[in-house]
């Protein structure tokens, strides 16, 4: 088959979504690249108990290689990638990131396309801006291309200002084979659900958009899923769900009257950074309430396909007046929109075109 490539993908984890919000994104893109004829090998370190919390069995659309996170192992890894046409190093692998970013350009062969795929571009850019000695400021210029999973023109401009050769966003999307309307589950019954790990740069916004809204609506029931919330002081009408495995996301999204999306500080500041959970929830036909950020209308039509709140007070106001009938209408409109415009099939076709363009340019 012409124009198909062998791709080495170095990321956090393909097999486990445990403390790994990028898993759904990787799976969606890579599975569709496989359908287009590309051959992907995903290299992931055995760290953070992810292998003990695997939620994906071995798959036939990618080769998975789990390696020990020791220096001698990563040295062998970077020196044994000569057979690949494309080498992708993502942000946030979680072990030896600086080593990979420094060494991969040194080992790259002339025919290979070397890509840095930033799955948290706002955080990376803020880090480099705040620290002139950040190691990646120098190394990013050695990559042929920067891909990001969001950020729009503000992220493109920022990366180019740091000397990147090129930067192209490839947004999150829906895999309709994994996220779809399903039966409800009484364990997830609530008026508003929020699913997200406890992270320092999101906690203040969770306190406002979710906890504050719950305090104002004591007659409503709220569900908080994700890791790290066990010690958080919460009102009695918030129930903890703990880590929710991806196999249960559809049931959660279909059971709650509405599902809340809360961006991290940096994502909201740059805009054009819809989280994975937005497309997962839309794929299940859920009614989504999201915090406000630049670029929402590029993905969904506000008030028709998604509800937008600027703060916790507005979340409470929306929820107080949200009927099951309106929630169903909004969820159905969101599902129709993502199936039309935001699937990983479409995203993979974009990625394939990018690969072809840049490999042709190199040759």
Number of C-alpha atoms within 10 A of each C-alpha: 7 5 13 16 20 15 23 22 25 25 24 28 30 29 25 24 22 24 19 18 18 22 21 24 20 20 19 22 23 25 21 21 25 17 12 17 15 19 21 22 18 22 21 25 23 19 17 13 11 20 18 11 14 15 17 15 8 11 10 9 18 20 15 18 15 15 14 13 15 12 12 9 12 18 14 10 15 19 13 11 18 15 12 20 20 22 26 22 24 22 21 17 19 17 20 15 16 15 14 19 21 17 14 23 19 12 13 19 15 10 13 19 20 23 23 21 24 23 24 19 26 24 18 18 19 12 14 15 14 9 11 11 10 14 14 19 19 15 17 21 18 19 21 19 21 25 22 24 23 26 28 20 15 14 22 20 14 19 22 14 10 16 14 21 15 15 23 20 22 21 23 28 30 31 24 19 8 16 22 21 20 15 11 15 15 11 11 24 20 21 20 28 28 24 22 25 20 17 13 10 14 17 18 14 19 22 14 17 26 26 21 19 25 28 17 15 16 13 11 17 18 28 24 25 21 19 18 13 19 12 6 8 8 17 13 11 17 20 17 16 18 17 18 17 15 19 12 12 21 24 23 30 35 27 25 25 26 28 26 29 25 26 23 20 16 19 23 19 16 21 21 24 28 24 21 19 24 23 26 26 29 33 31 26 27 34 31 27 28 23 21 18 20 15 16 18 12 9 19 19 16 15 10 14 26 23 21 21 18 13 17 22 17 16 25 22 14 16 20 15 9 15 12 12 9 14 22 17 15 24 25 20 19 28 25 16 18 24 18 10 15 21 22 27 22 17 21 21 15 12 18 18 13 15 20 14 11 13 18 10 8 12 8
